[in-house]
Amino acid sequence: MRTLTLLLAVMSTGCIRSYESAPALSFADVPYTSVNEQPWSHGALKLEKAETTWKLGGQHTLRYVDLNPSGTRTVLFLHGLGSNLKFWRYQLDAFAAKGYRVIAIDQLGFGKSDKPAQFSYSMEAQAEVVSEVLERLTIPRAVVVGHSMGGEVALALALRFPEKVEALVLTSPAGFEAFSAREKKWFEKVFSATFVKSTPEYGVWGSVRYNNFMTWKPEYEWLIEERVRLAKSDEFDAYAYAQVRAVDGLTHNDFVRDSLAKVKAKTLIIFGEDDRLIPNPFLHGGRARKVMQYGASKIVGSTLVGLPGCGHTVQMDCHEPYNGEVLAFLSALPAPIVVETKAVEPVKEAP
């Protein structure tokens, strides 16, 4: 039944373009550009603490975009599972134009960042990496905006390093939904690197188009092209492995879920009312609002905003109302405390 639904979703797009015959695309060559196709220059950080903690077998590099570094308040964006910082195309330039310093990172295992097999890819481990990024860029505190998996990483960061989180914007976040021991075992059996690598193009269309969006637009087609072409690259095996390990980390979310009441940062929870991924459609079903209400009930003083007619990737699917809600939340925060710091100069890379 689920396969039929995905096929119908693909068919509903009408005449679609195939990228099966397109050449392979390396992660390094994915264009990181604004909505207006202006390239972002990106920086690179050689991780040190992560190497010490996880014994990665050599320093590994995390890549990021840093816009308007003179902004007085830093907003850090964390992408979701299987994606990269480009999924914030409708936010980065728009928020920088409002005077914020905007940083978006490719988390380890994804995008242009390295994909070490030795890394655990748990949400807590990713939070440790984010903490190191803030230290290396000498950012004492940041507003952390996380989508889906990035939302759970943001929560782990707020729980483990509360002094570094000024506020949270949890965007269709993972971390609120409970999974039984039996359900965790089910994920281990069905979600494998082979499964990720063997997904045919029509499956990519169905998964991206149907699972993430309520209103598909031709301007989103780069999501399909890049995913299909990246699957032909030499680095895709490492990416697929990282994705499998991250799913395991997402389902083993007991630390985050059981600790939600300890989150002290001012929090906005914003989601699409028509999310097709939360709650998990294979195991639970139902409406996203119920899951998000649970999280809001545990995080004291949090604000819950549901956007009607919007899907899981709400920051793209409904970027205008999303940006309006988040910018209003940011403008209502108390003025940030300015701390004099000396920045560590990262390696600068070409667009």
N, C-alpha and C positions, 0 to 999 in steps of 0.2 A: 504493500500500500504506500509506504514511504517513497519507494522508487518511482511509483506511478505519479505521485504528487510532484516530485522533482522534475520528471519528464514533462508533465503538464506545464510546470512553471517555465521550463525552457521553451516549450512550444508557444507559450503566451507572449514571448518576446517578439514573435514574428520572424522575419528573415534575419538570421544572425550570421555573423562572420566567423569563420573557423581560422584558428591559429595553429592547427596541427602541423602544417607544412612550414611554418615560420621558423627561422633559425633559433638556436639556443640563446638564452640571455643569461649572463652571469649576474650575481647579486651586486657586484661592484659596478656594473654598467647600467643598473636600473636608474633612470633619470629621476632625480629628486627636484621637483619643480613646484612652483606655486600654481594656483588655479589659472593664472595668466601665463603659465609656461615659463616663468622666470626661474632660472636655476638657483637653488640654495647652495651656498658653499657649506661644507661640513667639516667638522673637526674630528679628531681621533684621540682617544685616551688609552694609554697602555695601563691596563688594570694591574694593581700591585696587591691590594688586600685579597682580592678574589683568588689570585695565584697562590698566596700564602695559605688561604683557607681550604681551597679545593684541590691544590696540587695539580694544576692544569697542564703541567709539562711545558712551561714556558709562558711568557707574558702574552696575554691576548688583548685584542683591541676592541674597544667599543666606539661606535661612531654616532655622531649627533649633529643636530643643527642648532645654532645659537643666534637668535635675531634680537636686535635692539639691546645690546649688552649694557647700555647706560640706563635702562629702565630701573625704576626704584623698587619694583616688586617683581619677583621671578615666578613665572608660571611654567611648571615642568609637565610635559605631556608624555604619557606612557601608553603605547599601543596594545592591542589585544592579541589573542592567539593567532599564529600563522600570518600576521600582518607586519607592518613596519611603520615608521614615523610618517610616511607619506599619507597614511590614513587620516592625518590631521591637516590635510591641504586647505580645508575651509576655515581653519582656526589660526594657523601659525601667523600668517601675514596680517590677518584681521586683528588679532590680539596685540601683535607688535605695534600696529598702527595706533592702538589705543594707549600706548605708552608703557606697556609691560615688556619686561625682558622675557623672551620666549625661548625655551629649550625643549627640544624633542629628541628622544634617544631611540636608537634601535637596541632593544634589549638583547642580551647574549642569546645566540641561537637564531636570531631573526634579522632580516634586512641586510645591511652592509656590515654589521658587527660579526665578530668571529663566532664560531659554533663549536666550542670544545666538547668532545665526548665525555670528558671527566666531570663536567659541571652537573649539578643535580637537577637544575631547572625547576626546583620548587619555588613557590611564591616568596618564601622567606629568603632563599638564596638570591633571587632577583632583587629583593628589597635591599639586601646587603650591597649589591652592586650599585644600585641607585644611590645609596648612602655614600659610597665611595665617590661616585660622580659628583655629588654635591660638594663633598670635601675637596676634591681635586679642582673644581671650578670655584672654590672658596665662596660658596653660597650657604650662609648660615641657616636660612629657612626658605622654603618655597611653598607656593600653592601647588598641590600635586593633582593633576587631572588624569584619571586612568579610565580606559575603556575596556570593558569585559575582563579579560585576564589582567590587563593593566590596572583595573580597579581593585582586584584582589592584591596585586603587588603594592598598590598605594596604601591599602589597609594594613598590610604587613609592615610597611615602612612606618606608618603612623603608630603602630603598636610597639615596634622594636626601637624606633628612633623618634619618639614624639617631639623632641626638641627641634627636629629638622623640618617638621611639617606645620606650616602656618594655617592651612585649610585644605580640605579635600573636595574634589568634584568627582564623584563616582558616576561614571557614564555607563549605563547598562551593565553594572558591575557583576563579576563573578564573586563568590565568597559568601553569599547569603543562603544559597541552596544547599540543603542537606543531602548527603549520599550515604546509603547504608553500606556495610561491609560487602554485602552481596553485589550491590551496584558498582562498587569500586572494582571488584573482581571482573564484572562484566566489561567494564571499560578496558581493563588489561587484556582481555581476550579479543575484543573486536577492533580496538584502535591500535594499529601497528604501523611501523614504518612502511611495510609493504602496502598496506591499505592507502597510506598517504601518497606513495609513489605511483600506485596503479590507478588512481582516480582518472577516468577518461575525461575528455574535454566537455562532453555534455554533462558529466557529473559536476565539473567545476562551474559551469554555467548555472546549474540548478542550485548548487550549494551557495554560491555567492549571490546570485540574483534572488533566489527565493528565501534563503535563510536570513539574509542580512538587510534586505531592502523591502519597503512597501511600494516605493515609487522609483522604478528603474529609469535611468536616463542614459542616452548614448555616451555622455561624458564620463560615465563610470566604466566604460568598456576596457580601459587600461587595466582594470583589476583582473579581467579574464586573460587578456593578452600576456601580461607579465607572469601570471601564475602558470599558464600553459608553457610558455617559453622557458621559465626558470626550471621547470621539471626536467628539461633536457640538459641542464648544466651539471658540471662535475660536483658542485657543492650541494646539490639538492638532497643527497643522502644524509648529510649532516643536518640539514634543515629539517628533514622528515623525522630524524631521530630526536632532535630538540623538541619538535612539536609533540611527539609521543610522550616524552618525559614531562613536558609542560602539562599535558592533559592529566597525567598521573598526579602532578602537583596540584592541579585545580580540583580534582575530586577529593584528594586528601587535604581538605580545607578546614579541618577541625580546629587548628590553632586560631585561625582568623575568625571563624564563625562563633566559636565559644568565647572569644575575647571582645566582641563588638561593643559591649558596654564599657570597655576600657578606653575606647577611642575618645580623645579629648578635643581634637581639632574640630573647628566649625566645619560642617559637612553639608554639601548639596548632593542629593541623589537624583539623577535625571535619567530618564529612560523612555523608550518608545512603548506606547501602550500596546502596540501590535508586534512586539518582539516575538520571533519564531524560534529563538534559541534558548531563551530563559523563560520559564523553567525548561529543563531538558526534554525535548519532544519525544525521545525514545522511551524514557523511563517515567516521567512524571506528567507531562502535559499540563494544561491549565493556562492561566494568564500571568504575565510578568508582574502585574501590579501586586499580586499576593506575595510574591517573593520579595519585591522591593519594600513593601509595607513591613515585612518582617525585619529587614535590615534597618529601616527607619525607626522602628519601635525599640531597637536595641541601642542605637547610637543616639545618645541624649542630645536633644536640641537640634537634630538634623532636619533639613528641609527636603521634602519629597515632591518632585515635579514629574508628571507623566505627560508626554507629548502625543496626542491622538494622531492616528494614521501614520505612525513612524515605526520603523523596524529596529532591529538590534544595533546596526551601525548608525545610530541616531545622529551622530555628529556629521555624517555625510547625507543621510537620507533626508534629514530635516535641519540642515545646517543653519538656516536663518533663525528660526525660533530657538534652536539650541544655543547659538551664539548669544542671542538676546538674553536668555535666562542666565547663562554663565557669566556674562559681562555684568549683569545686574547684581549677581551674587558677589562678584569681585569688588564692585564699586561700593558695596555696603560693608566691606571688611574695614576694621580699624586701620589707620595709617601704619604702614610697616615701619619697624625700627631699623634705621640705617646703621649698618656696622661697617667700619672701615676695614677692608681686607685687601690682601695682595694676591692677585689671581695667579694661578699656575698656568703657564703658557702651554696649551695643548698643541699637538701637531695639527697644522691646518692642511686641509686637502682641497683639491680643486673641485668645482661643481661636478 
